[in-house]
Amino acid sequence: MGSVFRLLAEYGPAFWQALLLTWKLTAISFAAGFALGTAVAVARLLPLPPLRFVLTVYVEIFRNIPSVALLIFIVFALPDLNVLIDYEPSVILTLTLVCSAFTADYLRTGINTVSGGQVEAALSLGMRPVRVVTAVVLPQALRAVVQPMTSLLIALMLSTSLASQVPLPGRELTALVAKLANDSAAGMPAFALAAAMYVASGLLIAWAGAALEKKVRILK
């Protein structure tokens, strides 16, 4: 325990900056992935078989490809196609694509929980199909997927460790632990401290998700 306190005394600011970078990568990737995934889920409702096929392929590819393989492709393969993306945007793009695929899949499940009678009733009242989706179907689908989306956000936060595979200007938690393990004998205390930060972040997200689920349950 004393070694952890000594580590905090010497590298406390570095751990705080690493945690902030982890949260930043998580927040940006989740916001972008959620928006993109929602758009994909809504577009898959359109009566356009070719579009639905393309979007289904998109979801299956990015839902099943290993994140590290996707990051390697973006960082090392895209430059051969004259597409250059900096390291931090590459990590964000990787996490966004994966997040969007899972979001679209979860929302499809949530949309299937909405009864067809509600859609028919809305259409009979003269609502446009787009309005039916945005005002009737999507809100109920979102309420149904609070817990899966909470789990996805936690998984996304843990997946920010991908950033340790590329030389970012700053270091997220996993990269900082790797550096300390290489530069000093503080590998185990650094790992324990980073693990505690990951766990605390995950518990905070889980608490927020549970509070949100309780609120939407009341609103139903």
C-alpha positions as CSV (number, residue, x, y, z in Angstrom):
1,M,0.0,0.0,0.0
2,G,2.9,2.3,0.8
3,S,4.3,1.9,-2.7
4,V,1.0,3.0,-4.2
5,F,1.1,6.2,-2.0
6,R,4.6,6.8,-3.1
7,L,3.6,6.3,-6.7
8,L,0.8,8.8,-6.3
9,A,3.1,11.3,-4.7
10,E,5.5,11.1,-7.6
11,Y,3.2,10.5,-10.5
12,G,-0.2,11.7,-9.3
13,P,-0.6,14.4,-11.9
14,A,0.4,12.0,-14.7
15,F,-2.3,9.5,-13.5
16,W,-4.8,12.3,-13.4
17,Q,-4.0,13.4,-16.9
18,A,-4.1,9.8,-18.1
19,L,-7.5,9.3,-16.5
20,L,-8.8,12.6,-18.1
21,L,-7.6,11.4,-21.5
22,T,-9.3,8.0,-21.0
23,W,-12.6,9.8,-20.2
24,K,-12.1,12.2,-23.2
25,L,-11.6,9.3,-25.6
26,T,-14.6,7.5,-24.1
27,A,-17.0,10.5,-24.2
28,I,-16.1,11.5,-27.8
29,S,-16.3,8.0,-29.1
30,F,-19.5,7.2,-27.4
31,A,-21.3,10.4,-28.5
32,A,-20.2,9.9,-32.1
33,G,-20.9,6.2,-32.1
34,F,-24.3,6.7,-30.5
35,A,-25.3,9.3,-33.1
36,L,-24.0,7.2,-36.0
37,G,-25.5,4.0,-34.7
38,T,-28.9,5.7,-34.2
39,A,-28.8,6.9,-37.8
40,V,-27.9,3.4,-39.0
41,A,-30.7,1.8,-37.0
42,V,-33.3,4.3,-38.3
43,A,-32.1,3.9,-41.9
44,R,-32.5,0.1,-41.6
45,L,-36.2,0.7,-41.1
46,L,-36.5,2.2,-44.6
47,P,-38.2,0.0,-47.2
48,L,-35.0,0.0,-49.4
49,P,-33.6,-3.5,-49.5
50,P,-30.2,-2.5,-51.0
51,L,-29.6,0.1,-48.3
52,R,-30.7,-2.3,-45.6
53,F,-28.3,-4.9,-46.9
54,V,-25.4,-2.5,-47.0
55,L,-26.1,-1.3,-43.4
56,T,-26.5,-4.9,-42.2
57,V,-23.1,-5.7,-43.6
58,Y,-21.7,-2.6,-42.0
59,V,-23.1,-3.6,-38.6
60,E,-21.8,-7.2,-38.8
61,I,-18.3,-6.1,-39.9
62,F,-17.7,-3.6,-37.2
63,R,-19.5,-5.6,-34.5
64,N,-17.3,-8.6,-35.1
65,I,-13.9,-7.2,-36.1
66,P,-11.3,-7.0,-33.3
67,S,-10.8,-3.4,-32.3
68,V,-7.0,-3.6,-32.4
69,A,-7.1,-5.0,-35.9
70,L,-9.3,-2.1,-37.0
71,L,-6.9,0.4,-35.4
72,I,-3.9,-1.2,-37.1
73,F,-5.8,-1.0,-40.5
74,I,-6.6,2.7,-40.0
75,V,-3.1,3.6,-38.8
76,F,-1.0,1.6,-41.1
77,A,-3.1,0.6,-44.1
78,L,-5.0,3.7,-44.9
79,P,-1.8,5.8,-45.5
80,D,-1.1,3.4,-48.5
81,L,-4.4,4.7,-49.9
82,N,-3.3,8.3,-49.3
83,V,-5.6,8.6,-46.3
84,L,-3.7,10.0,-43.4
85,I,-5.4,10.3,-40.0
86,D,-3.5,11.4,-36.8
87,Y,-3.1,8.9,-34.0
88,E,-5.8,10.3,-31.6
89,P,-8.5,10.6,-34.3
90,S,-7.6,7.1,-35.4
91,V,-8.3,5.7,-31.9
92,I,-11.6,7.7,-31.8
93,L,-12.6,6.6,-35.2
94,T,-11.9,2.9,-34.3
95,L,-14.0,3.2,-31.1
96,T,-16.7,5.1,-32.9
97,L,-17.2,2.5,-35.6
98,V,-17.3,-0.3,-33.1
99,C,-19.7,1.6,-30.9
100,S,-22.0,2.6,-33.8
101,A,-22.3,-1.1,-34.9
102,F,-23.3,-2.3,-31.4
103,T,-25.6,0.7,-30.9
104,A,-27.4,0.0,-34.2
105,D,-27.8,-3.7,-33.2
106,Y,-29.1,-2.8,-29.7
107,L,-31.5,-0.3,-31.1
108,R,-32.9,-2.8,-33.6
109,T,-33.7,-5.0,-30.6
110,G,-35.3,-2.1,-28.8
111,I,-37.3,-1.2,-31.9
112,N,-38.7,-4.7,-32.1
113,T,-40.2,-4.3,-28.6
114,V,-42.5,-1.5,-29.9
115,S,-45.8,-3.0,-30.9
116,G,-47.0,-2.6,-34.5
117,G,-50.3,-1.3,-33.2
118,Q,-48.7,1.9,-31.9
119,V,-47.2,2.5,-35.3
120,E,-50.5,1.8,-37.1
121,A,-52.3,4.1,-34.7
122,A,-49.8,6.9,-35.3
123,L,-50.1,6.5,-39.1
124,S,-53.9,6.6,-38.9
125,L,-53.6,9.9,-37.1
126,G,-51.9,11.3,-40.1
127,M,-48.3,11.3,-38.8
128,R,-45.6,11.0,-41.4
129,P,-43.5,7.8,-41.3
130,V,-40.4,9.8,-40.3
131,R,-42.3,11.5,-37.5
132,V,-43.6,8.1,-36.3
133,V,-40.1,6.8,-36.1
134,T,-38.7,9.8,-34.2
135,A,-41.6,10.5,-31.9
136,V,-43.1,7.1,-31.3
137,V,-40.7,4.3,-32.1
138,L,-37.2,5.6,-31.2
139,P,-38.0,7.0,-27.8
140,Q,-39.5,3.7,-26.6
141,A,-36.6,1.8,-28.2
142,L,-34.1,4.0,-26.4
143,R,-35.8,3.3,-23.0
144,A,-35.6,-0.4,-23.7
145,V,-31.8,-0.4,-24.3
146,V,-30.5,1.7,-21.3
147,Q,-28.8,-1.3,-19.7
148,P,-27.2,-2.6,-22.9
149,M,-26.0,0.9,-23.7
150,T,-24.6,1.2,-20.2
151,S,-22.6,-2.0,-20.6
152,L,-21.4,-0.8,-24.0
153,L,-20.2,2.5,-22.5
154,I,-18.2,0.6,-19.9
155,A,-16.7,-1.7,-22.6
156,L,-15.9,1.4,-24.6
157,M,-14.1,3.0,-21.7
158,L,-12.0,-0.2,-21.1
159,S,-11.3,-0.3,-24.9
160,T,-9.6,3.1,-24.7
161,S,-6.5,1.0,-23.8
162,L,-6.1,0.7,-27.6
163,A,-4.5,4.1,-27.4
164,S,-1.5,2.4,-25.8
165,Q,-0.8,0.8,-29.2
166,V,-0.1,4.1,-30.9
167,P,2.2,7.1,-29.9
168,L,-0.4,9.6,-28.7
169,P,0.9,13.0,-27.5
170,G,-0.6,12.2,-24.1
171,R,-0.8,8.8,-22.4
172,E,-4.0,7.1,-21.3
173,L,-3.9,4.8,-18.3
174,T,-2.7,1.6,-19.9
175,A,0.1,3.4,-21.8
176,L,1.2,5.2,-18.6
177,V,1.4,1.9,-16.7
178,A,3.4,0.4,-19.5
179,K,5.8,3.3,-19.4
180,L,6.2,3.2,-15.6
181,A,6.8,-0.6,-15.8
182,N,9.6,-0.1,-18.4
183,D,11.2,2.9,-16.7
184,S,11.0,1.9,-13.0
185,A,10.2,-1.0,-10.6
186,A,6.7,0.5,-10.0
187,G,4.9,-1.8,-12.5
188,M,2.7,-3.6,-10.0
189,P,1.7,-0.5,-8.0
190,A,1.0,1.4,-11.2
191,F,-1.1,-1.5,-12.5
192,A,-3.1,-1.6,-9.2
193,L,-3.7,2.1,-9.3
194,A,-4.8,2.1,-12.9
195,A,-7.0,-0.9,-12.3
196,A,-8.7,0.9,-9.4
197,M,-9.3,3.9,-11.7
198,Y,-10.8,1.7,-14.4
199,V,-13.1,0.0,-11.8
200,A,-14.1,3.3,-10.3
201,S,-15.0,4.7,-13.7
202,G,-17.0,1.6,-14.6
203,L,-18.9,1.7,-11.3
204,L,-19.7,5.4,-11.9
205,I,-21.0,4.6,-15.4
206,A,-23.0,1.7,-14.0
207,W,-24.5,3.9,-11.3
208,A,-25.5,6.5,-13.8
209,G,-27.0,3.9,-16.1
210,A,-29.0,2.4,-13.2
211,A,-30.3,5.8,-12.2
212,L,-31.3,6.6,-15.8
213,E,-33.0,3.2,-16.2
214,K,-35.0,3.8,-13.0
215,K,-36.1,7.2,-14.3
216,V,-37.2,6.0,-17.7
217,R,-39.0,3.1,-16.1
218,I,-41.1,5.7,-14.2
219,L,-41.7,7.6,-17.4
220,K,-43.2,4.6,-19.2
